[in-house]
Amino acid sequence: MHSMVWRDSSGKRLDEYPRPSVAVDVALLTVHADAMAVLLVHGEDPYDGLQRWLLPGGFVHPGERLADTVRRVLRDKCGIEGLDPRQLLVFDDPQRDPRGWVMSVAHAATVPYVSLSTSLRERPDLRLVAIQPGSPGRVRRLRGQKGLPFDHDTIVARAVAEIRSRYSALPDPDGLLGGVFSVRQLQRVHEAVVGSEWHKDAFRRLMEPHLVAVPGKDRSEKGPPAQLYRRRDDSSVAATSAETDMPPAGYTDEELLAAVSEYVAEVDRPTVEGYRLWARENGRPSDAWVRKRLGHEYGGWPGIVGAAR
């Protein structure tokens, strides 16, 4: 039995038409040091063959879904797995790529900084670059580069506009914070994403209908302990809080250790006093909170530093 080959009204098969190559480019966003940032990789710019900072991207393989291509690119080029990419738009200018006719399907993904800290520490070809406040969202100026290659500046701007729209009304919809947080921690993340400050009372009135108080207080900052909350649609946190003997904290153990890792990477002799000053300047968890949560497991400050290296 012979299978039929489809032909159009002019008698041509599908494979007789010219086809573009299809690629994906990914704007991976996070919040670090109270600023939104995008992950860049150091790779070849095909316009002149020089090495420049650009968005991670790659070509779609035969039989591969676009989202699977994004996950493969992030795994192979950045060492990052387990993300849920969002499709933004298609860039189809036939002249956009000097290598040939390449259509790019731009994607965005959002991830807590703690999920990136190990890759950034171990990979000199990866870099976080802060997004400038204001609209459209642009990366801060890179030394030796006028901008990002291809249409990557436009992709970043679209990804920033998309996440800012979602963060304008709902509490941390992409989970940049842990499951439990104070209103002040939530406000800092939203201000970093939106790129402007919120009035404290106005922010609380906007967010409180979407929050549920949970047992425990956040003592990671100066002033009275702050009430902790979860998102109203995140019922898994309530079960976790009821089953643990320790009140939930504003930071996970992994986030606390990641903060110490950042500090250790920047100094020659890591001390408690040095970390205390560094944490205040960079908006990171206090030394008291780090030692309280991690001290028993790692045997005090020297053990915490050793684990963070």
C-alpha positions in Angstrom: 0.0 0.0 0.0 1.4 3.3 -1.1 1.1 6.4 1.2 -0.1 9.5 -0.5 2.2 12.5 -0.7 0.4 15.8 -0.1 0.8 18.4 -2.8 -0.7 21.9 -3.0 -2.7 23.4 -5.9 0.6 24.0 -7.8 1.7 20.4 -7.4 4.5 21.2 -4.8 5.2 19.1 -1.8 5.9 20.8 1.6 9.6 20.0 1.4 9.9 21.8 -1.9 9.3 25.2 -0.2 12.2 27.2 1.3 12.2 26.9 5.1 13.8 29.1 7.8 15.8 27.6 10.6 14.0 28.0 14.0 15.8 29.0 17.1 14.9 30.1 20.7 16.3 32.9 22.8 15.7 33.1 26.5 15.5 36.0 28.9 16.0 34.4 32.3 15.1 37.0 35.0 15.8 37.1 38.7 16.1 39.5 41.6 19.4 40.1 43.2 20.6 42.8 45.6 17.2 44.5 45.4 17.4 44.8 41.6 16.0 42.8 38.7 18.6 41.2 36.5 18.9 39.0 33.4 21.3 36.1 32.8 23.7 36.5 30.0 26.2 34.0 28.5 29.6 34.8 26.9 29.5 33.6 23.3 30.3 34.3 19.7 28.6 37.2 18.0 28.1 35.9 14.4 28.2 39.5 13.0 32.0 39.7 13.5 33.0 36.5 15.3 34.0 38.3 18.5 33.0 37.1 22.0 30.2 39.1 23.6 27.5 38.9 26.3 24.2 37.7 24.9 21.0 35.8 25.8 21.3 32.0 25.9 19.8 30.5 22.8 19.9 27.7 20.3 18.3 26.0 17.4 15.3 23.7 17.6 16.2 20.0 16.9 14.0 17.8 14.7 10.9 16.6 16.6 11.5 18.9 19.5 8.9 21.2 21.1 9.9 24.8 21.7 9.7 24.6 25.4 11.9 21.5 25.4 14.4 23.4 23.3 14.5 26.2 25.9 15.0 23.7 28.7 17.8 22.0 26.8 19.5 25.3 26.1 19.4 26.4 29.7 20.6 23.0 30.8 23.5 22.7 28.3 24.6 26.3 28.2 23.8 27.5 31.7 23.6 24.4 33.9 20.1 25.3 35.0 17.1 22.9 35.0 13.5 22.6 36.1 12.2 25.9 34.7 8.8 26.6 33.1 9.5 28.9 30.2 6.9 31.4 28.9 6.7 32.1 25.2 6.9 35.8 24.4 6.8 36.5 20.6 8.4 35.5 17.3 11.2 37.5 15.6 10.9 36.8 11.9 12.9 39.5 10.1 14.7 37.5 7.4 17.8 39.7 7.9 18.0 39.4 11.7 20.8 36.8 11.6 23.9 37.0 9.3 24.2 33.2 9.2 21.0 32.9 7.2 17.2 32.9 7.4 16.6 32.2 11.1 13.3 32.8 13.0 13.6 33.1 16.8 10.9 32.3 19.2 11.7 34.4 22.3 10.9 33.0 25.7 11.1 34.3 29.3 11.6 32.4 32.6 11.8 33.6 36.2 13.9 32.0 38.9 14.9 32.8 42.5 18.5 33.9 42.7 19.5 31.0 45.0 18.8 28.7 42.0 21.5 30.5 40.0 24.1 31.2 42.6 26.1 28.0 42.2 26.3 28.3 38.4 27.3 32.0 38.6 30.0 31.2 41.1 31.4 28.3 39.1 31.0 29.6 35.5 32.9 32.7 34.4 31.0 32.6 31.1 27.7 33.4 32.9 26.8 36.8 34.2 23.9 38.6 35.8 23.3 42.1 34.5 20.9 44.5 36.2 17.9 45.9 34.4 17.7 49.7 34.5 14.7 51.3 36.2 12.1 52.8 33.9 10.5 51.7 30.6 11.4 50.0 28.4 13.5 47.6 30.5 17.1 47.7 29.3 20.2 46.0 30.6 22.8 48.3 32.2 25.7 49.2 29.9 28.2 46.5 29.3 31.9 47.4 29.0 33.0 47.1 25.4 29.4 46.6 24.1 26.9 49.1 22.8 24.1 46.6 23.4 23.2 43.0 23.1 23.6 41.2 19.7 20.7 40.3 17.4 17.4 41.7 18.7 18.2 40.6 22.3 17.7 44.1 23.7 14.1 44.0 22.4 13.6 40.5 23.8 14.8 41.7 27.3 12.4 44.7 27.0 9.4 42.5 26.2 10.3 40.0 29.0 10.6 42.9 31.5 7.3 44.4 30.5 5.6 41.0 30.8 6.8 40.3 34.3 6.2 43.9 35.5 2.6 43.6 34.3 2.0 40.4 36.3 3.7 41.9 39.4 1.5 45.0 39.4 -1.4 43.4 41.2 -0.6 39.9 42.7 2.0 38.9 45.3 5.2 37.5 43.8 3.4 35.4 41.1 6.7 33.8 39.9 7.9 32.7 43.4 11.1 34.8 43.6 10.6 34.6 47.4 10.2 31.5 49.3 6.7 30.2 50.2 6.7 32.3 53.4 7.7 36.0 53.7 7.0 39.3 55.4 5.2 42.1 53.7 8.4 44.1 53.7 10.3 41.3 51.9 7.5 41.1 49.4 7.6 44.8 48.8 11.3 44.8 48.2 10.9 42.1 45.5 8.1 44.0 43.8 10.0 47.2 43.8 13.0 45.5 42.3 10.8 44.0 39.5 8.7 47.1 38.8 11.8 49.4 39.0 10.1 52.0 41.3 9.2 52.4 44.9 5.7 51.7 46.4 4.1 53.6 49.3 4.2 51.2 52.2 0.5 51.5 53.2 -0.7 51.4 49.6 1.3 48.3 48.9 0.0 46.5 52.0 -3.6 47.4 51.1 -3.1 46.0 47.5 -1.5 42.8 48.6 -3.2 41.8 51.9 -6.4 40.4 50.2 -4.1 37.9 48.4 -2.2 36.9 51.6 -2.8 34.5 54.5 -0.9 34.9 57.8 1.1 31.9 59.0 2.6 31.1 62.4 6.0 32.6 63.1 7.8 36.0 62.8 10.6 37.2 60.6 13.5 38.5 62.7 16.1 38.9 59.9 15.9 42.7 59.9 16.1 45.6 62.4 13.0 46.6 64.3 10.1 44.5 65.8 9.6 41.0 64.4 7.4 41.0 61.3 4.4 38.8 60.7 4.9 36.1 58.1 2.5 35.4 55.2 1.9 33.0 52.4 0.1 33.5 49.1 -3.6 32.8 49.4 -3.5 30.3 46.5 -0.5 28.5 48.0 -2.1 26.0 50.2 0.9 23.7 50.4 2.7 26.2 52.7 -0.1 26.0 55.3 0.4 22.2 55.6 4.1 22.6 55.9 3.8 25.2 58.7 1.4 23.0 60.7 3.8 20.0 60.5 7.0 21.6 61.6 8.2 22.4 65.1 10.2 25.5 64.0 8.3 28.6 62.9 8.8 29.2 59.2 11.5 31.8 58.3 11.7 34.5 55.8 14.6 32.7 54.1 15.2 29.0 53.4 18.4 27.4 54.5 19.6 27.3 50.9 19.0 31.1 50.6 20.9 31.8 53.8 23.9 29.7 52.7 23.8 31.3 49.2 24.1 34.7 50.9 27.1 33.6 52.8 28.6 32.2 49.6 28.2 35.6 47.9 30.0 37.3 50.8 32.8 34.7 51.0 33.4 35.1 47.2 34.0 38.8 47.7 36.5 38.9 50.6 39.8 37.3 51.5 39.0 36.8 55.2 35.3 36.2 56.0 34.3 37.2 59.5 31.0 37.6 61.3 31.6 41.3 61.6 32.4 41.7 58.0 29.4 39.7 56.9 27.2 41.8 59.2 28.2 45.1 57.4 28.1 43.4 54.0 24.6 42.1 54.6 23.3 45.5 55.7 24.8 47.2 52.6 23.4 44.6 50.2 20.1 43.9 51.7 20.9 40.2 52.6 19.9 38.1 55.6 21.4 39.3 58.9 24.3 37.4 60.6 22.1 36.7 63.6 19.6 34.9 61.4 22.3 33.0 59.5 24.0 31.7 62.7 20.7 30.9 64.3 19.5 28.8 61.4 22.7 27.3 60.2 25.0 27.3 63.2 23.9 24.0 64.7 24.0 22.1 61.5 27.5 23.4 60.5 29.1 23.9 63.9 29.2 27.7 64.1 30.5 30.4 61.8 33.7 28.6 60.6 31.6 25.6 59.5 29.1 27.8 57.8 31.9 29.5 55.8 33.4 26.1 54.9 30.0 24.9 53.6 29.6 28.1 51.6 32.9 27.9 49.8 
